[in-house]
Amino acid sequence: MKKIKVFEMGGTISAQGANRLDMKDYQSGIYTGDYFAEQIPELKNIADVTFESFLRISSTEVDAPHWIQLREKVIYALDVENYDGIVITHGTNTLEESAYFLHLTVPTEKPIVFVGAQRPFTGMSTDAHYNLVQAIRVAQSDTAKGKGVLVVLNDEISCAREVTKTNTYRLEAFQSGQFGYLGFIDPDKNVVFYREPTRKHTYESEFASLNITELPKVEIIYSYAGATGHLINYLAKQSDYQGIVTAGTGAGLISPTELEAVKNAREKGMFIARSSRVGNGRVVQINGYDRYDFVHADNLLPQKARILLMVSLLTYDDTTSLQHIFDTY
């Protein structure tokens, strides 16, 4: 039987509501491993599961230092404690971001699976119990090896790079846009994959060997009709920011005043990555933007582009190298 370590980070999957119909005002981080094991005894028939409480918070409170701590715990559990796979219970609001950071920075072929819930543990028809069961099924499956960090909810398996939360409360909230899911876990209990990630990740990633103690500060600026560029100018005046990701309109475009602000920020040494607020499709080089020395974020969502830029800036300090990373990861 495989050994699986579960790191608990709070979120709806660990939440208690005022009653069984409370699906919005519940408190995260109430329930931990012992209670999970007691309430879901079927887990012991799937794997030898060990729980460790790391955080007991809403995912809105998760930040970069938490990612670094989590990375260290995961690497230690896999390399020193010799677990066969990792499951991380996490609030759904920023689950995809934590998952993508580990996808870029953990040197392993062993399965790492993020799981959350859209309904609290105490809610009527909660998805917390079965999502955890299915995540552990994936983490102990040989078929999940070498596929990077995975996200499992609603019987669906997604790649950390592409998955995003697309609905506030519905159970089918996690989607991967035009790419679709990697696989599924069906009632026959088989973990079945239909495609694999093609971009570099985990054991292939050059960032997995880094000693990461701190991440550069990068902000996201959301563009819209009549955007002034004031926020970009403000960030350019700060000495501690190294980058900006623009969530542009359409194919990653920003307003004329934002372009002037970006030019100023770039002259001050900040790196600018163009992404799109649309949700699907690539952001590519366009001739009219060449003089602004942008990095083009391919099809990464703004929140994912931010993470890749943060990690990349640990090693690179020129646009050409950064663009190569965005074309590769």
N, C-alpha and C positions, 0 to 999 in steps of 0.2 A: 504493500500500500504506500502511495506517494506521501511525502511530508510536505505540507503546505503551511506557510506562515501568512496570517492575516493581520495586516496593520490597520487599526481603526483610526479614522480621522473625523469622526462625527458625521454630520449631515442628516438628511431626512431618513436614511436607512437606520439611523440610531435614535430616532426622535419619538417623543411621547406627546400625544395630543391630550386635550382636555377630556375628550370622549372619542368614541370610534368614528364619529363623523367629522372630527376636526382635521381638515386637510390643508389648513393654511396658517394657523396660529400656534402650531406645535413648537416644542423646544428640542433642538438638536443635541446630540451627545449624551443622552440619558442612558441608553443601553450599550453594554459592552460585551466582550467575548463570552463571559460565563453565561450571560442571559441568552445570547445567540445560541450557544451550544445546548442550553436547556430547552429552549423553545423550538429549536430545529434539530432534533436528535438524528435526523437522517444524514446530517453532515458526516457523522463518524463512519457511515457506510461508503462514503465516497473517497475520503482521504484521512490521513492522520493530521488533524488540523490543530494548530496552535495560534492563539490570539494574543496580540500585543496592542495595548491602548497607547497610541501615539498622540493624537489630538482629540478633543471632544468639543468641536466647534462647528459653526456654520461654515460652508466653503467660501462665503463672502469674506471671511477673516484670513483665509490662506494667503500667504505671501511668499516671496522668493526665499527668505531664510528657511521657511518651512520646507520648501522643495529641496533645498540643500541637505537639511537634516534627514528628510525622507530618503533621499538618494543614498546617503551613508548607511541608513538602517537596512535598506534593501540589499545593497552590495554586501554588507556584513552577513545578513541572513542567508544569502545565496552562496557566498564564497567561504565563509568561516563556519556558519552553523549548518551548511550543506542542505538547505531546503531545496526541494525539487521545483517549487514554484511559489509565487507571491500573489496574494490578493489584497487589494487596498480598498477599504470601504470609505467613501468620500461623498461629500455633498455634491449635488449635480450642477450647481451654478458655475463652478470653476473646475469641475472634474477633468474636462478635456485639456485644460492648461497644465495641471499637474501631470497628467498622463503624457502629454507631449514633451515636457521637460525630461521625464525619465526615459522616454523613447529616444531622446537625443544623447543621453548622458550615462546610461547604465551599461556596463560591458558584460552582457550575458546573452546566451541563447535560450535560457530557461524562461518559461512563461511568466509574465507580469500582467496581472489583470486588475483593472479598476472596475468598481461596481458601486452603484448608488440605488436610490429609489425615488420615485415620484410621489409616493404616499408614505406617511410615517409608519413606523413599525407597529403602532397601536391602531392604525386606521383600518376601517372595514375594507376588505378586498385589497389589503396592502400588497405591493409588489416586493417589499423588502425581503421576505423569507425566500421566495423562489429565485429572486435575482442573486442572492448570496449562494444558494445551492448551485445555480448554473455557473456562476463565476468560479466556484471551486472545481466544478467539473472541467471547465476549460483549463484552469491552472494545472490540473493533474494530467491533462491529456498530452500524449506524445505529439499529436498533430498540431499543437499550439507552439511547439518549439521553433525558435528562429524567426518568428513573425513579428518581433518587436513587442511594444506595449499595446495591450488590447483593452477594449472597453466592452463590457457585457451588461446589457439591460434588455428586458423584454424578450429573452431568448435569442437576441441578435448580437453578433460579434463584429466589432468595428475596429479599425486601425486608429491609433491615437492621433496620427497626423491629420486625418480627414474628418473625424467625427465631431459633431457639434450638437449642442442642445437647441432644439428648434421649436419647443413648445413649453409654455409655463407650467402646465399641470398634467398633460396627457401622458399616458404610459409609453406611447411610441415616440417620445420626445427626441431620442438620440438618433440622428441620421447622418449619413455621409455624403449628402448631396448627389451629384451625378455619378459618383463612384460606386455607391451601394455598399452593402455589408461584405465583410470578408467571409462570414459563415453564420451558422445557426446551431442551436442546441434544441433538438426536437424531442417529442415524448418517448422515443426509443432510447434516449439518454446518450446518443452518439453526438460527439462534437465534430461537425462537418464543415470543412473550409472549401470555398469555391474559387478564391483568388488569394494572392499574396501581395504584401507591400513591395513596391519596386524601388522606392527611394531609400537611401542609407538610413540605418537606425541601429540602436543598441550596440551589439558586438561589432558592427561595421563602422560605427561612428568614430571619427577622430576625436570627438569631444568626450567620449566615454573614458579615456585615459587621463583626463585632466584632474588635478586636485582643485576642486571648486570650493572656495570659502566665501565668495561674494559674487554677485552678478551686477554688471553695469546697469545703470538706470536708463530705461527706455520708456517713452510715453506713446500713447495712441491719440491721434487727433482725428476726429470724425468730421468729414466734409459735408456740406449741404449748400443749398442755394443761398448765395449772399454771404458765404463764410468770410470772415474778416482777416484771419491770420493772426489775430491778437494773441491767441494762446501759443502759437508757434514762436512769436516774437518774445513772449514771456519766458518760454523754455530756453530760448537761445541766450537769454541774459543770465541764466543759472549756470553755475560752474560745475555742477555735479551730474548733469545729464549728458549722455553720450549719443543718444539716438532718438529718432521719432519715426513712428509708423503712421502713415496717412491712410485712413480708411476712406478712400476716394469714391466719388460717384462713378457709376458706369464702369468703364475699363480702367479705373484707378486715377481718374482726373480730379484736380482740385481747382479752386477759384483763382483768378488772377492775383488777388491780394495774398492768398495763401502761397502762391508761387514766389512772390517777392519775399515773403517771410521765410520760406524754405531756403531761398538763395542766401539770405542773411545767416540763417542757422548753419548752413553748410560752410560758409566762409568762417564761421566760428569753430569749425571742427566737428560739428554734429553730423552723424550719418542719417540719411533719410531713406526709408524703405516705403515704396508705393504698394499698397494693397487696395482692395475694393470692399465696399460695404455691401455689394450685391449678393455675395454668398456662394456663387459658382463662377467658374471661368478663370483663365489666366490673366494676370497683369503683365504686359510685355513692354519692351523698349519701344518708345515712339520718338520720332525725330525731333518733334517740338520740345521735348523735355531733356534733350541731351545735355544742354548747357547747365542743367541743375544738378548733374552728377548723382542721380538717383540710383538706388538699388531697387530692382523690380522683383516683387515678392511671389511671382508665379501664381499658383492658385491657393496659397495659404490665406486663411482668414486672418483678419488684423490681429487677433489675440494670439494666434499661432506664429505669425510673422514677428511679433514682438519677442516671443521666446527665442526663436531662432536667431534674431539679431542680437539679443542679450548674450546668448551662448557664443555666437560667432565673434563678438567683440572681445571675448577673453583671449582670442588668438590673433585676430586680424585687425588691421587698421587702414585698409585701403578698399575702395569701392570694387575694384576688379576681383579681389579675393572674396569679398563678401558676396558678390554676384555669383561667383562659382559655387559658393555654399548654398545659396538659395536655388540654384539650378540642380543641385545634387541631393539635397535633403528634403 
